[in-house]
Amino acid sequence: MPLIDKPLSELRRYRGRNPRPADFDRYWRDALRELDATAPEAEFVRSTALAHPGVECFDLWFTGVRGARLHAKFLRPRAPASRPGPAVLRFHGYSGSSGDWAAHLAYASAGFCLAALDCRGQGGRSQDVGGQLGNTLHGHIIRGLDSPDPSRLLFRDIFLDTVQLARVVLALPEVDATRVGAFGGSQGGALTLACAALEPRIRLVAPVFPFLCDYQRVWEMDLAKGAYLEVCDYFRRFDPRHEREEDVFTRLGYIDIQHLAPRIRAEVLMFTGLMDAICPPSTQFAAYNKIRTKKKMVIYPDFGHEALPDEPDLTFNFLSRLLK
């Protein structure tokens, strides 16, 4: 078969290229402590945007780190259950939003509570509080890269937003905290894995071709284009001779999903296309191969970064185990 990356036999052994910062564990320990000190102040505002006889819809507002007010769509079955039920968190692709209410009905109609996050500073209603030093023109990967303090990386805050959303949902009286899952594609796949890594109570996750993995590998493959263009653009603008290359990639290692992957306790069902030139397969395997829990990779040899046939059905069936 044609190849754009390593052969599958090598992908199954690949362990990643991007450096892991020496203080990575302390970095995320401190980040979670900051989140612990951030009261979510959750507010549920009933929405009339969608009329459905069996589902209630709410705009969920809550507070994340640095005081940002964040938005998620929240749906739940209208009929009260006899006991707390399952919930799923849904995360969207890069620059997107939580989408239309109707797109989430399959889960809510089946008996799930569902929360779909709007990432701060992207296409939804969440607040980006700003305050970054350096380039903010193009891309969230490099937001905060020039700050003396690596905690200013924007994706650090976005990863923590997924955890805060999870904590709000897990605390709801209608939710059984032992039956919560997460899913999403591309950036949403990365956030699914980040959430599970930083919130150990998440039980099942289904990431699809996750983004934000193994940045140095992407650049070395000359695929720092499209979603990863900002990495190449950063070097062209601010380090044209790559004199700081090691430092840049090490700093990006704080927000590299492959380094968070060993923390995951949830069972994982991951999907990838071997012709993916946006999020190269090797970068996805760098994260997958470091997951230590029960896991399965569903492979589409002829597909790239696109809709994968049957994936939504397989994801739904996998997460529906939480209904039992």
N, C-alpha and C positions, 0 to 999 in steps of 0.2 A: 504494500500500500504506500501511497505518497506520504512523505514526512515533512513537517515543518519544525520538528523538535526531536528529542531523543527517541530511540526505539522504545516500545512499551516495556520491554524487559529492563531497560535502564531506568525508565521513569519509575518503575516499582521499587527501585533502590535509591533513587535520587534524594539527597538530604538537604539541598539548598545551598545557595552561594552567598547570600547577603550576610554581612557580619551581624552577630548578636552582641549588643553592648554589654560590657562587663557588669554593669549595675542594673541590668534589665529587671531582675526580680524586685529590687528595691524601688525602681521606678514605678512599677505597677502596684506594689504594696502602698507606696505613698499616694498614688492616684486614688486607690480605693479608700484610703483614709480620708482624703479630701471629699470623696463622694459620701462617705459615712456621715460627714459633718454638714451635708447639704440636705436640708429638709425638702422633700419632693413637693409639698403643698399641692397635691393633686386636686384638680377640679374637673368634674364631668358635666358638660353642658349638652343637654339633649338636642339632637339635630333632627330637623324635619326634611332633610335633603332627599331621603329615600323612604318611600312608603312600602313597608313590607309587613304582612300580618304576623309573621313569626319572629321578627328580629327587631331589637332596639338599637338605635345608633346614637353615639355621643362623640362630641369633640372633647378629647382628653387633653388637658393642659397640666404640665408639671414643670418643676424647676430642676435644671441640671447644674453642673459645676460652672463657676463664674457667674452664676445668677441668671443664666439664659432661661427664658420660658419656652418650653418645647411643646410641640403639638403631635398628637397621634389620633388616628381614627380608632374608635373603640366600638365594637359590636358585640351583642350578647343575645342569647335566645330570650324571647319575650316571656314565655311561660316559665314561671319559677320552678327550679329543679328541687327535688326532694333532698338532695345533698350537693355539696360543692362539686363542680365539674371541671373539665380540662380547659386549657387556654393555649393559644399559640401567638407568638410574636412574628410579625412579618416586616422584613426590611427591604427597601427598594434599591434600584440600581443608581449608579453615579449620576448626579445632577438631577435625579428624578424626584418623585414625591410618593406619598402614600397611596395615590391613585383614587379611583372612583369607589364610592361605597359599594356598588353592585359587584365589584371585582372580588369582594371578600365574603360574599353571601354563602358560598359553598361550605365554608367552615362554620359560620355562625348558624346556618340552617341545620347543620349536622349536630349541633350541641356544644360547640366551642365558644368561649369568649375569645375574641381576636382583637389584638392591638397592632396597628400598622403605623410605624414611626415616620414622621417627616424629619429627615436629617437637617440639622441646623445649617443655614446658609445655602441650601440647595433649592429644589423646586417646590417645596411645600410651605407651611405656615410657621415653622419653628424660627426662633430668634437666633441670629448670629451676633453675639455681643462685640465681636471685633477685638481691637486693641493689639493687633499683631504688629511685630517689627519686621520690616522687609517686604518682599514682594507678596502682594495679595491679588495680583491681576489674573492669574491663570492657574487654577487648580488647587485642590485642598490637600493633596499629598505634601506639597512644599510649604503650606501655610505654617509659619512658625519655625521653619528650618533655620532661619538666620538669627533667631533669638539666642541669647547666651544661655537661656534656661530651656532644656529640651521638653519641659512640661508644657511649653507653649505650642507644641505641635497640635494642630487643630484636630487631627484624627484621634488623638488621645482623648479629647473631650467628646468626640462623637462615639467612640467606643464606650466611654462612661455613660453616655446618654442611653445606650442600649441596656446597660445594667440598671440604670435608674428606672427606665420603663419596665423592665422585668420585675424590679422590686415592687413597683406600684401594683402591677397585675398579680403578683404572687401574694400580696397582702389582702386582696379583695375577698370578702366573705363568700362570694359565689364561686371562687376558684380553689380547686384542690392543688395545693402547692407541690404535690408529688406528681402532677400530671400536666406539665408545661413544656411546650416545645417551641422551636423557632425555625424559620425558613426564609429563603430569599435568593436572588440570583445576582451574580457579578459583585458590585459593592454590597448588595444585600447578602450574598453568600459569605463575604468577608465579615460583615457585621454579625451574621448568624454565628460564625465560629468565635468571633471576639466575645460576643455575649455569653456563649456557653463556657468560654475559658475563664471569664471574670465573674460569672454567676453560677456556682457549681450546682444549684438546684435544677437547672434546665436538664430535662431528661432525654429528649429526642431532638436532633437537628438535621435539617436537610438543605445543605448549601449547594448551589448550582454555580459551576465555574467561578469560584471565588476570586475576587480582585484583591489587591493590596498584599501580595505575596512575592517575596524574593525579588526586590527591586533591581538589584545588581544583575541578576540573571536576565531580566527583561531588557535592560540596557545593553548588555553584552550580546544579546540576540538581535540587536538593532530593531527592537519592537517597542521602543519608548516612543510610541506614536499613539494616536487615538487617545484612549483613556489614560495612558501613561506618558503622553507627550510632555507634560509639565516637567518630568524628570530631565529629559533631554534639553528642554527649553531653559531649565534652571542652569545647567552647565554652560550652555551657549551664552547666557546673559551674565552669569556671576562667577563662573570658574571655567573659562574657555580652554585652558590648558590642563584642566583636571588636576590641579595642584592640591586640591582638597578632596579628591575623590574618595579616599578611604574614610575621611571624617564624615562626608556627606552620607555615604551609604550606611555607615555605623549609626549615625543619628536617625536615619530612616528605619533602622533596625528596631527602634522602640515601637514602631507602629507596623511591624511586619507580622502578619498573621502566623507565619510558620513558627515564630518564636513563642507565640501564645498557645499554639496547638497542644503541647504536652500537658497543659493545665485542664484540658477538656475532660469532663466526667460523663457527658452525655453519650448516648449511642449516636453514630453518625451515618447518614446515607448521603454520599456526595455524587454529583454528576459532572462529567467533563466531556468535551469534544476534543478529539486529538488533532483537529485542524484549527484550533482556536489561536488566532494570531493577535487577539486583543489581550487575553490573559493566558499566556502560553501554558500548555499542559505541565511542563516541568515545574513551573512556579506553583501550580495547584498541588502537584504531587509533593513538593517540598513541605507543604503544610500537612497534607494527608498522611504522609509517611511518618510524621511525628506524633500523630494521634495515637494514644495508647489504649483507648477503650474499644469496645466492639464497633466495627466499622465496615462499610462496603462502598466501593467505587463503581458507579454505573458508567460505562464507557460507550461513547458514540464515535466510532472511528472516522466517519466521513463528515462530521459536523464541526462547525466552529462556534463562535460566540453568537448564538442565535437560538431561536426556539428549538427545543429538543423534543421530538415526538414522544408522547406518553409520559414525559417527565412530570407534568402537573398531576396526572393520575397516580403515578408511583409515589410522589411526595404526599399526596392526600392519603393514600392507603397506609403509608408508613406512619404518618402522624395520627391517623385514626386509631392506632393502637392505644392512644391516650384516652379514647372514649370508653374503654373497657374497665 
